[in-house]
């Protein structure tokens, strides 16, 4: 959680922001520090197509770089993916991202191909039209797997990956998957080109407030290999924050502008990081809440303090190395099993018996079995 120094990031930034930039304009300030603002999942699904960022746009536009996870296809084609939830909105809604000040978005997530390859092509075209950079997926006209942007004398490299299994992509298209050797190859390739490296990871289990031991190991190893900031998303709820030397890990930023299927999914945070050539100089956690109409708002007063205490509480087991595999499956198992079973039932009902075989493979998988054992331990009182 923020120390007194970390909390002063926003206070100090106030004066500097006034002279910083409007979207698309780079500051000529020679001081080699920048303010990066990051948010979690954004769907651009909103009531009556209304602009969803009106309550937070002023704060989002205050930084030098604004990053988020775009978790939808920007496409006018009907979703083709056969799963419980598919996401696709008109390409024109990319304008909302530009108006809010987004500089770069990750499009490596489990909804990237909800509208098929054509939907991905339309997504890329819509982002390019609005001047928004993207990372994590692309086509033959965007062959590089990273993006580099320069602000305030610092070159910042972005990489993005997802856990989803992507198959049957046409030649020339790609979606970066979380594969350890590939990620480290990309990181090492960027180190000589950048002062700062940011890695976005779409990972974890939905509605679970703790990262797995495997996630923790990977994130920490990335920091040791020169990554300054690791940004996690996908669980739709917040997870802990951990600073290691000059690097910072936000295991899940939560859903920023996304339909909340559970009440806890209404809560997220905006991460405000001050970064220099030597790494993190401070950070601030800014609690946010999804209000009616799917409009994110900053949280004030007592609710803000309560949210900060909660993030501190779920961060502590991470920092103290108390998250074991057995304990984590006890936390994740009940939620994962209930939500996954519901999703499989919905798929079979909607798309037919051809989904029964994949369901059986899922049921017999090692991960599902470990979740069942974790659930059993909590029921019989033999948990850690």
C-alpha positions as CSV (number, residue, x, y, z in Angstrom):
1,X,0.0,0.0,0.0
2,X,1.1,3.6,-0.5
3,X,3.6,4.9,2.1
4,X,3.4,8.7,3.0
5,X,5.8,9.3,0.2
6,X,3.6,7.3,-2.2
7,X,0.6,9.3,-1.3
8,X,2.4,12.5,-2.2
9,X,2.6,11.3,-5.8
10,X,-0.8,12.8,-6.6
11,X,-0.2,15.9,-4.5
12,X,3.1,16.7,-6.2
13,X,1.6,15.8,-9.5
14,X,-1.1,18.5,-9.2
15,X,1.2,21.4,-10.0
16,X,3.2,19.6,-12.7
17,X,0.0,18.2,-14.4
18,X,-1.2,21.8,-15.1
19,X,1.9,22.3,-17.3
20,X,2.1,18.7,-18.6
21,X,0.0,18.0,-21.7
22,X,-3.3,17.6,-23.3
23,X,-3.9,14.2,-25.0
24,X,-1.5,13.7,-27.9
25,X,0.9,16.5,-26.9
26,X,4.2,15.6,-25.3
27,X,5.8,17.8,-22.7
28,X,9.2,19.4,-23.3
29,X,10.1,19.2,-19.6
30,X,13.6,17.7,-19.5
31,X,13.0,16.0,-16.1
32,X,13.1,12.3,-16.6
33,X,10.1,11.2,-14.6
34,X,6.7,10.4,-15.9
35,X,3.2,9.7,-14.5
36,X,1.6,6.5,-15.8
37,X,-2.0,5.9,-15.0
38,X,-3.4,2.3,-15.5
39,X,-6.9,0.9,-15.2
40,X,-8.3,-2.6,-15.6
41,X,-11.0,-4.1,-17.8
42,X,-12.9,-1.8,-20.1
43,X,-15.8,-3.2,-22.2
44,X,-17.3,0.1,-23.7
45,X,-20.7,-1.5,-23.1
46,X,-22.8,1.3,-21.8
47,X,-26.4,2.3,-21.5
48,X,-27.8,3.9,-24.7
49,X,-24.3,4.2,-26.0
50,X,-23.5,7.1,-23.6
51,X,-20.0,8.2,-23.0
52,X,-19.0,6.2,-19.9
53,X,-15.9,8.1,-18.6
54,X,-17.4,11.5,-17.8
55,X,-16.9,11.1,-14.0
56,X,-13.2,10.1,-14.3
57,X,-11.9,11.6,-17.5
58,X,-10.3,14.6,-15.9
59,X,-8.2,12.4,-13.6
60,X,-7.4,9.9,-16.4
61,X,-6.1,12.7,-18.6
62,X,-3.8,14.1,-16.0
63,X,-1.0,11.7,-16.5
64,X,1.6,11.3,-19.2
65,X,0.5,7.9,-20.3
66,X,-2.9,6.2,-19.8
67,X,-3.1,2.4,-20.2
68,X,-6.0,0.0,-19.9
69,X,-7.2,-3.5,-20.9
70,X,-9.7,-3.3,-23.8
71,X,-11.8,-6.4,-23.2
72,X,-14.1,-6.3,-26.2
73,X,-14.1,-6.5,-29.9
74,X,-14.7,-3.2,-31.7
75,X,-16.8,-4.7,-34.5
76,X,-20.1,-4.5,-36.3
77,X,-20.2,-8.2,-36.9
78,X,-22.1,-10.6,-34.6
79,X,-20.1,-12.4,-32.0
80,X,-19.1,-15.9,-33.2
81,X,-17.4,-17.4,-30.2
82,X,-19.3,-20.3,-28.6
83,X,-19.0,-19.5,-24.9
84,X,-21.2,-18.1,-22.1
85,X,-20.3,-14.4,-22.5
86,X,-19.2,-12.7,-25.7
87,X,-18.4,-9.0,-26.1
88,X,-18.6,-6.8,-29.1
89,X,-19.4,-3.1,-29.5
90,X,-19.6,-0.8,-32.6
91,X,-16.2,0.3,-33.8
92,X,-17.3,3.9,-33.3
93,X,-16.9,3.5,-29.6
94,X,-13.1,3.6,-29.9
95,X,-13.7,7.4,-29.8
96,X,-14.7,7.0,-26.1
97,X,-11.1,5.8,-25.4
98,X,-9.6,8.7,-27.2
99,X,-11.8,11.2,-25.4
100,X,-10.9,9.7,-22.1
101,X,-7.2,10.1,-23.0
102,X,-6.1,6.5,-23.5
103,X,-2.7,6.3,-25.1
104,X,-2.3,2.5,-25.3
105,X,-4.5,-0.5,-24.6
106,X,-3.9,-4.2,-24.3
107,X,-6.0,-6.4,-26.6
108,X,-4.6,-9.7,-25.5
109,X,-7.5,-11.2,-23.5
110,X,-10.2,-13.9,-23.7
111,X,-12.6,-11.6,-25.6
112,X,-10.1,-10.6,-28.4
113,X,-11.7,-13.0,-30.9
114,X,-15.3,-13.0,-29.8
115,X,-16.2,-11.6,-33.2
116,X,-13.7,-13.8,-35.1
117,X,-10.7,-12.7,-37.1
118,X,-12.8,-10.1,-39.0
119,X,-13.7,-8.6,-35.6
120,X,-10.1,-8.4,-34.6
121,X,-9.3,-6.6,-37.9
122,X,-12.0,-4.1,-37.3
123,X,-10.8,-3.6,-33.7
124,X,-7.3,-2.8,-35.0
125,X,-8.6,-0.4,-37.6
126,X,-10.8,1.4,-35.1
127,X,-8.0,1.9,-32.7
128,X,-5.6,3.1,-35.5
129,X,-8.3,5.6,-36.7
130,X,-8.4,7.1,-33.2
131,X,-4.6,7.2,-32.8
132,X,-4.6,4.7,-29.9
133,X,-1.8,2.3,-29.8
134,X,-2.4,-1.3,-28.9
135,X,-0.3,-4.3,-27.8
136,X,-0.8,-8.0,-27.3
137,X,-2.4,-8.8,-30.6
138,X,-2.2,-7.7,-34.2
139,X,-2.0,-8.6,-37.9
140,X,0.4,-8.5,-40.8
141,X,0.5,-4.7,-40.7
142,X,1.5,-4.7,-37.1
143,X,4.1,-7.5,-37.0
144,X,6.1,-6.4,-33.9
145,X,4.9,-7.8,-30.6
146,X,5.5,-4.6,-28.5
147,X,4.9,-0.9,-28.5
148,X,7.3,1.8,-27.5
149,X,6.2,5.3,-26.7
150,X,8.3,8.2,-25.5
151,X,7.2,10.7,-22.8
152,X,9.2,13.3,-20.9
153,X,12.5,11.9,-22.1
154,X,11.8,8.3,-21.2
155,X,11.2,5.5,-23.7
156,X,8.5,3.1,-22.3
157,X,8.1,-0.3,-23.8
158,X,4.8,-2.2,-23.5
159,X,4.2,-6.0,-23.8
160,X,0.9,-7.8,-23.3
161,X,-0.1,-11.5,-22.9
162,X,-3.2,-13.6,-22.0
163,X,-3.8,-17.1,-20.7
164,X,-6.6,-17.9,-23.2
165,X,-5.9,-20.6,-25.7
166,X,-6.0,-19.0,-29.1
167,X,-6.3,-21.3,-32.1
168,X,-7.3,-21.2,-35.8
169,X,-5.9,-17.7,-36.4
170,X,-5.4,-16.8,-40.0
171,X,-1.9,-16.3,-41.3
172,X,-0.4,-13.0,-40.2
173,X,-2.6,-12.6,-37.1
174,X,-1.4,-13.2,-33.6
175,X,-2.5,-13.0,-30.0
176,X,0.3,-13.1,-27.4
177,X,-0.1,-16.0,-24.9
178,X,1.5,-16.3,-21.5
179,X,4.3,-18.6,-22.2
180,X,7.3,-18.0,-20.0
181,X,10.2,-18.5,-22.5
182,X,8.5,-16.2,-25.0
183,X,7.8,-13.4,-22.5
184,X,11.4,-13.3,-21.3
185,X,12.7,-13.4,-24.8
186,X,10.6,-10.3,-25.6
187,X,11.6,-8.6,-22.3
188,X,15.3,-9.1,-23.0
189,X,14.9,-7.8,-26.6
190,X,13.3,-4.6,-25.3
191,X,15.8,-3.8,-22.5
192,X,18.3,-2.2,-24.9
193,X,15.5,-0.1,-26.5
194,X,13.7,1.2,-23.5
195,X,14.2,2.9,-20.2
196,X,11.0,1.4,-18.8
197,X,9.2,-1.9,-19.5
198,X,5.6,-2.4,-18.7
199,X,4.1,-6.0,-19.0
200,X,0.4,-6.5,-19.0
201,X,-0.9,-10.0,-18.1
202,X,-4.5,-11.1,-18.6
203,X,-4.5,-14.0,-16.1
204,X,-5.8,-15.6,-12.9
205,X,-9.3,-16.8,-11.8
206,X,-12.4,-14.7,-12.0
207,X,-13.7,-13.3,-8.7
208,X,-10.7,-14.6,-6.7
209,X,-8.9,-12.0,-4.7
210,X,-5.5,-13.7,-4.6
211,X,-3.0,-14.6,-7.3
212,X,-1.7,-18.1,-7.5
213,X,1.8,-19.0,-6.4
214,X,2.7,-19.5,-10.0
215,X,1.6,-16.0,-10.9
216,X,3.5,-14.5,-8.0
217,X,6.7,-16.3,-9.1
218,X,6.4,-15.2,-12.7
219,X,5.6,-11.5,-11.8
220,X,8.6,-11.4,-9.4
221,X,10.9,-12.9,-11.9
222,X,9.8,-10.3,-14.5
223,X,10.8,-7.6,-12.0
224,X,14.2,-9.2,-11.5
225,X,14.7,-9.3,-15.2
226,X,14.3,-5.5,-15.6
227,X,10.5,-5.0,-15.9
228,X,9.4,-1.9,-14.0
229,X,5.7,-2.5,-13.8
230,X,3.5,-5.6,-14.1
231,X,-0.2,-4.9,-14.6
232,X,-2.7,-7.8,-14.1
233,X,-6.3,-8.1,-15.0
234,X,-9.1,-10.6,-15.8
235,X,-10.3,-11.7,-12.3
236,X,-12.8,-8.7,-12.4
237,X,-11.9,-8.1,-8.7
238,X,-8.9,-6.4,-7.2
239,X,-5.9,-8.3,-6.0
240,X,-2.8,-7.2,-4.0
241,X,-0.1,-4.8,-4.8
242,X,3.6,-5.5,-4.2
243,X,6.7,-3.3,-4.6
244,X,10.0,-5.1,-5.1
245,X,12.9,-2.7,-5.2
246,X,12.4,-0.4,-8.2
247,X,9.6,-2.5,-9.6
248,X,5.8,-2.7,-8.9
249,X,3.3,-5.5,-9.4
250,X,-0.5,-4.9,-9.4
251,X,-1.8,-8.5,-9.6
252,X,-5.3,-7.4,-10.7
253,X,-6.6,-3.9,-11.2
254,X,-10.2,-5.2,-11.3
255,X,-13.0,-4.2,-13.7
256,X,-12.8,-0.5,-14.4
257,X,-15.8,-0.1,-16.9
258,X,-17.4,-3.5,-17.2
259,X,-20.7,-5.2,-16.5
260,X,-20.4,-6.5,-12.8
261,X,-21.8,-10.0,-12.4
262,X,-21.1,-9.8,-8.7
263,X,-21.2,-6.9,-6.3
264,X,-17.5,-7.2,-5.5
265,X,-16.8,-6.7,-9.2
266,X,-18.0,-3.1,-8.9
267,X,-14.8,-2.2,-7.1
268,X,-11.4,-1.5,-8.7
269,X,-8.6,0.9,-8.5
270,X,-6.7,3.3,-10.7
271,X,-3.0,2.9,-10.4
272,X,-1.0,6.1,-10.5
273,X,2.7,5.3,-10.9
274,X,5.5,7.8,-11.0
275,X,8.4,6.3,-12.9
276,X,11.9,7.4,-13.5
277,X,14.9,6.0,-15.5
278,X,15.8,3.9,-12.4
279,X,12.3,2.5,-11.9
280,X,9.4,3.3,-9.6
281,X,9.7,6.5,-7.6
282,X,6.3,6.2,-6.0
283,X,2.7,5.1,-6.6
284,X,-0.8,5.8,-5.5
285,X,-3.8,3.5,-5.3
286,X,-7.0,5.4,-6.2
287,X,-10.1,3.3,-5.4
288,X,-12.9,3.4,-8.0
289,X,-16.4,2.1,-8.3
290,X,-18.7,1.2,-11.2
291,X,-21.9,3.1,-10.8
292,X,-25.2,2.8,-12.6
293,X,-24.9,2.9,-16.4
294,X,-21.4,1.3,-16.1
295,X,-19.8,4.6,-15.3
296,X,-16.6,4.4,-13.2
297,X,-16.2,6.9,-10.4
298,X,-13.5,7.6,-7.9
299,X,-14.4,6.5,-4.4
300,X,-14.4,9.2,-1.6
301,X,-14.4,9.4,2.2
302,X,-15.0,6.3,4.3
303,X,-15.6,4.0,1.4
304,X,-12.2,5.0,0.0
305,X,-10.5,4.3,3.3
306,X,-12.3,0.9,3.6
307,X,-11.2,0.0,0.1
308,X,-7.6,0.9,0.8
309,X,-7.6,-1.2,4.0
310,X,-9.0,-4.1,2.0
311,X,-6.3,-3.9,-0.6
312,X,-3.7,-3.8,2.2
313,X,-5.2,-6.9,3.7
314,X,-5.1,-9.0,0.6
315,X,-1.6,-7.7,-0.2
316,X,-0.1,-8.8,3.1
317,X,-0.1,-12.6,2.4
318,X,1.6,-12.0,-0.9
319,X,4.4,-9.8,0.6
320,X,4.9,-12.2,3.5
321,X,5.0,-15.3,1.2
322,X,2.1,-17.0,2.9
323,X,0.3,-18.0,-0.3
324,X,0.9,-21.7,-0.7
325,X,-0.6,-23.9,-3.5
326,X,-2.9,-25.8,-1.1
327,X,-4.1,-22.5,0.6
328,X,-4.7,-20.9,-2.8
329,X,-6.8,-23.8,-4.1
330,X,-8.9,-23.5,-1.0
331,X,-9.6,-19.9,-1.8
332,X,-10.1,-20.3,-5.5
333,X,-11.7,-23.7,-5.7
334,X,-15.3,-22.9,-4.6
335,X,-15.6,-19.8,-6.7
336,X,-14.0,-21.4,-9.8
337,X,-16.0,-24.6,-9.7
338,X,-19.4,-22.8,-9.3
339,X,-18.7,-20.2,-12.0
340,X,-17.2,-22.7,-14.4
341,X,-20.1,-25.2,-14.0
342,X,-22.6,-22.5,-14.7
343,X,-20.7,-21.5,-17.8
344,X,-20.5,-25.0,-19.1
345,X,-24.2,-25.6,-18.6
346,X,-24.9,-22.4,-20.5
347,X,-22.7,-23.5,-23.4
348,X,-24.2,-26.9,-23.7
349,X,-27.7,-25.5,-23.6
350,X,-27.0,-22.8,-26.2
351,X,-24.6,-24.7,-28.6
352,X,-25.5,-28.3,-28.1
353,X,-24.0,-31.6,-27.1
354,X,-20.8,-31.0,-29.1
355,X,-19.6,-29.1,-26.0
356,X,-20.0,-32.1,-23.7
357,X,-16.7,-33.6,-24.7
358,X,-14.7,-30.4,-23.9
359,X,-16.7,-30.2,-20.6
360,X,-15.6,-33.8,-19.7
361,X,-12.0,-32.9,-20.4
362,X,-12.3,-29.8,-18.2
363,X,-13.9,-31.9,-15.4
364,X,-11.0,-34.4,-15.5
365,X,-8.2,-31.8,-15.7
366,X,-5.6,-31.6,-13.0
367,X,-6.6,-28.0,-12.2
368,X,-10.2,-28.9,-11.7
369,X,-9.3,-31.8,-9.5
370,X,-7.1,-29.6,-7.3
371,X,-10.0,-27.1,-7.0
372,X,-12.3,-30.0,-5.9
373,X,-9.8,-31.1,-3.3
374,X,-9.4,-27.5,-2.0
375,X,-13.2,-27.3,-1.7
376,X,-13.3,-30.6,0.1
377,X,-10.7,-29.5,2.6
378,X,-12.6,-26.3,3.4
379,X,-15.8,-28.4,3.9
380,X,-14.3,-30.9,6.3
381,X,-12.3,-28.3,8.2
382,X,-8.8,-29.5,7.3
383,X,-7.7,-26.5,5.4
384,X,-4.5,-24.6,6.0
